């Protein structure tokens, strides 16, 4: 299974790439995690925000893998447990599905991008900086993977993935 994290913004501090890479490198076999950065448009003092958001959405959609199951990450989305996430990943691995996750820019995802997704998930009820959201996402993918594979990384309750 391939997982794409499509994110607006390509000028992150080095520690963001280091954090993301730390977890993506740990994934072996069943799951491959790829970060696809979409440059944020330049914003002038009198920028048309609605137009910028539409443009960001179009550029995100142009980069998504054809046929991928699409999920938007938004603070107002559905909150999943680690076990629920692992269960979904397990199903997608068995089905041979690829999944694309969207992270919008500072003003969120466009209506077009939201309309194209199958689900909306939340990484946290807290508002996360985009830089942190990338690392939290990569860590949670690795945590779900470790739960699927029975690795010792996840020390929480190991409920059945069948739930």
C-alpha positions in Angstrom: 0.0 0.0 0.0 1.2 3.5 -0.9 0.2 6.4 1.3 0.7 9.9 -0.1 0.6 12.9 2.3 -0.1 15.8 0.0 0.6 19.0 1.8 0.5 22.7 0.9 3.9 24.3 1.7 7.4 23.5 0.8 9.4 25.8 3.0 9.5 23.8 6.2 12.4 23.8 8.7 14.9 20.9 8.3 13.6 19.3 11.5 10.2 18.7 9.9 11.7 16.7 7.1 14.0 14.9 9.6 10.9 14.0 11.8 8.8 12.8 8.8 11.7 10.8 7.4 12.4 9.2 10.8 9.0 7.5 10.7 8.7 6.9 7.0 12.1 5.0 6.9 10.9 2.7 9.6 8.0 1.4 7.5 8.9 -1.8 5.7 7.1 -4.0 3.3 3.4 -3.4 3.4 3.3 0.4 3.6 5.2 3.1 1.8 4.8 6.7 2.9 5.5 9.5 0.5 5.3 13.3 1.3 4.2 15.4 -1.7 4.8 19.1 -1.1 2.8 21.6 -3.1 4.3 25.0 -3.0 2.1 27.6 -1.3 1.2 30.6 -3.5 2.8 33.9 -2.8 0.4 36.2 -0.8 0.4 39.9 -1.3 -1.2 42.3 1.1 -4.4 42.4 -1.1 -4.4 38.8 -2.1 -7.7 37.2 -3.1 -7.7 34.4 -0.5 -10.6 32.5 -2.1 -8.7 32.3 -5.4 -5.5 31.3 -3.7 -7.3 28.4 -1.8 -9.0 27.3 -5.1 -5.5 27.3 -6.8 -4.0 25.3 -3.9 -6.8 22.7 -4.2 -6.3 22.4 -8.0 -2.6 21.8 -7.5 -3.2 19.2 -4.7 -5.7 17.3 -6.9 -3.2 17.4 -9.8 -0.7 15.5 -7.7 -2.9 12.8 -6.2 -2.3 9.3 -7.4 -5.0 8.1 -9.8 -7.5 5.8 -8.1 -6.3 6.5 -4.6 -8.7 6.5 -1.7 -8.8 10.2 -0.6 -8.9 11.5 3.0 -8.7 15.1 4.1 -7.0 15.9 7.4 -8.9 18.6 9.2 -9.3 19.5 12.8 -13.1 19.2 12.4 -12.9 15.7 10.9 -13.5 12.3 12.5 -11.2 11.4 15.3 -9.9 7.8 15.1 -8.1 5.7 17.7 -4.7 4.1 16.8 -6.5 0.7 16.6 -9.1 2.1 14.2 -6.4 3.6 12.0 -4.5 0.3 12.1 -7.6 -1.6 11.2 -8.3 0.7 8.2 -4.7 0.3 7.0 -4.8 -3.4 7.4 -7.9 -3.5 5.1 -6.3 -1.3 2.5 -3.2 -3.4 2.5 -5.2 -6.5 1.9 -7.2 -4.8 -0.8 -4.0 -3.4 -2.4 -5.5 0.1 -2.1 -3.4 3.3 -2.2 -4.5 6.2 0.0 -3.9 9.9 -0.4 -4.2 12.3 2.6 -4.7 16.0 2.0 -3.4 18.8 4.3 -4.5 22.3 3.2 -2.7 25.5 3.5 -3.2 28.2 6.1 -6.7 28.9 4.9 -7.8 25.2 4.7 -8.7 23.0 1.8 -10.7 24.2 -1.2 -14.3 23.2 -1.7 -13.2 21.2 -4.8 -10.6 19.3 -2.8 -13.1 18.6 0.0 -15.7 17.4 -2.5 -13.2 14.9 -3.9 -12.4 13.1 -0.7 -14.0 9.9 0.6 -13.6 10.8 4.3 -12.4 13.6 6.6 -10.2 12.6 9.5 -8.7 14.7 12.4 -5.2 14.1 13.8 -6.2 15.9 16.9 -8.9 18.2 18.3 -6.1 20.7 18.8 -5.1 22.9 16.0 -1.7 21.8 14.8 0.9 23.8 12.9 1.3 22.3 9.4 4.9 21.4 10.2 3.8 19.4 13.3 0.9 17.8 11.5 3.3 16.2 9.0 5.3 14.7 11.8 2.3 13.6 13.8 0.8 12.0 10.7 4.0 10.1 9.9 4.3 8.9 13.5 0.7 7.7 13.6 1.1 5.8 10.3 4.2 4.1 11.8 2.3 3.4 15.1 -0.6 1.9 13.2 1.9 -0.2 11.1 3.7 -1.4 14.3 0.3 -2.4 15.8 -0.6 -4.3 12.5 2.8 -6.1 12.6 2.9 -6.8 16.3 6.0 -4.6 16.7 6.9 -3.4 20.3 6.6 0.3 19.4 3.0 0.6 20.4 2.7 -0.1 24.1 -1.0 0.7 24.5 -3.7 -1.8 24.7 -3.6 -4.2 21.8 -7.2 -4.6 21.0 -8.1 -6.7 18.0 -7.9 -4.9 14.7 -11.3 -6.5 13.8 -13.2 -3.9 15.8 
